[in-house]
Amino acid sequence: MLKNLKKFSDPIYVTRPLLPDLNLLNKKLEEIWSSNWLTNNGPQHQLFERKIREYLKVPQLSLFNNGTIALVVGCQSLRITGEVITTPFTFPATPHVLTWNNIKPIFCDIDPVTLNIDSAKIESMITPQTTAILGVHVFGTPCDVKGIQEIADRYGLKVMYDAAHAFGAEIDNIGIGNYGDITMFSFHATKLFHTAEGGALVFKDKNLKQRVDYLKNFGIKNEDEVVMPGINGKMNEIQSALGLLVLEMVEGEKQKRKLLKETYIECLKDVEGITVVNTNKGLNDSYQYFVIRINEKVFGMSRDSLYGKLKEYNVFTRKYFYPLCSEYSCYKNLPSSSRSNLPIANQVVGEVLCMPFYGGLKVDEVEIICNLMKNIQRSK
């Protein structure tokens, strides 16, 4: 511990869930209890599906109990097989979804600025077995959707997006879910918008919605017909009710996070060796995370050392996404997992750090955290 620097009395975490007033939630629960309808496309679910579709500015949407199941069903709905090109710099669920569908993930290196899959390197990864590209809008920054679509069209591939971080992100006022064949959103409690657990699948093809809705409900068409092998991916009424209330709070939360982001940027602008991972111009930010990169040589300390030092002061950051998915025991033997194939990803994974970032965090707390980082640097 450095002299004259106090640790926070309470832990400062990367995020805190956005929670509505309990009285409002109780009123929603009373509505649900009165209806005697807990799941299977009840009134809360129907209203929430419409509201969230409008907010995300997408033509078709289906709600799920979580984002992972949504993406599993998305692969099934598009009948994806063989190989899918994706990124190693993501949450485990992304490649796991492919594996659960008996699809081989092919890891492509990432762009050094956006940290998304590098569209310039996708084409070299395509084989006769390739059927789709699965991009991830990392930290809410949209992928090169135009470049990816051009490649997909040229080779007759499907395009799927994992938008777990990109709730509300837009490109020129077009909702991020309008790109590709399907897009998955996560409504996990750690996200800007959440339903405790939950997710959604969005798509343009209205005929696909019926297939998706069958697949997430055991393949049941009606009382007498089961038309395909499905799974149980339905969102229940309680999740939907919570989502309706949290949705009303999202814009206020984004404004608070905007101020925190500006504070971080101002406080860290002159710190050598720290670079802010920012969204590009012309894009509406999802405000999911505030992420920095640590250049060990310039900063004088590794990302891991800074991560450990901040813990001593009760500041808990996250090394998203460490390790790379290509380093997991279940994937490390794939040819595409070789370090020579993923030089940028292997560099970036040792540099990124997600800072505390949520509406309940105070501006002066952000200033203290930044001051801590500066003093930790000077102490080296």
Stockholm file with secondary structure:
# STOCKHOLM 1.0

chainA/1-380         MLKNLKKFSDPIYVTRPLLPDLNLLNKKLEEIWSSNWLTNNGPQHQLFERKIREYLKVPQLSLFNNGTIALVVGCQSLRITGEVITTPFTFPATPHVLTWNNIKPIFCDIDPVTLNIDSAKIESMITPQTTAILGVHVFGTPCDVKGIQEIADRYGLKVMYDAAHAFGAEIDNIGIGNYGDITMFSFHATKLFHTAEGGALVFKDKNLKQRVDYLKNFGIKNEDEVVMPGINGKMNEIQSALGLLVLEMVEGEKQKRKLLKETYIECLKDVEGITVVNTNKGLNDSYQYFVIRINEKVFGMSRDSLYGKLKEYNVFTRKYFYPLCSEYSCYKNLPSSSRSNLPIANQVVGEVLCMPFYGGLKVDEVEIICNLMKNIQRSK
#=GR chainA/1-380 SS CCTTCCCCSSCBCSCCCCCCCHHHHHHHHHHHHHHTCCSSSCHHHHHHHHHHHHHHTCSEEEEESSHHHHHHHHHHHTTCCSEEEECSSSCTHHHHHHHHTTCEEEECCBCTTTCSBCHHHHGGGCCTTEEEEEEECGGGCCCCHHHHHHHHHHHTCEEEEECTTCTTCEETTEEGGGSSSEEEEECCTTSSSCCSSCEEEEESCHHHHHHHHHHTBTTEEETTEECSCCCBCCCCHHHHHHHHHHHTTHHHHHHHHHHHHHHHHHHHTTCTTEEEECCCTTEECCCCCEEEEECHHHHSSCHHHHHHHHHHTTBCCBCTTCSCGGGSTTTTTSGGGSGGGCHHHHHHTTTEEEECCCTTSCHHHHHHHHHHHHHHHHTC
#=GC SS_cons         CCTTCCCCSSCBCSCCCCCCCHHHHHHHHHHHHHHTCCSSSCHHHHHHHHHHHHHHTCSEEEEESSHHHHHHHHHHHTTCCSEEEECSSSCTHHHHHHHHTTCEEEECCBCTTTCSBCHHHHGGGCCTTEEEEEEECGGGCCCCHHHHHHHHHHHTCEEEEECTTCTTCEETTEEGGGSSSEEEEECCTTSSSCCSSCEEEEESCHHHHHHHHHHTBTTEEETTEECSCCCBCCCCHHHHHHHHHHHTTHHHHHHHHHHHHHHHHHHHTTCTTEEEECCCTTEECCCCCEEEEECHHHHSSCHHHHHHHHHHTTBCCBCTTCSCGGGSTTTTTSGGGSGGGCHHHHHHTTTEEEECCCTTSCHHHHHHHHHHHHHHHHTC
//
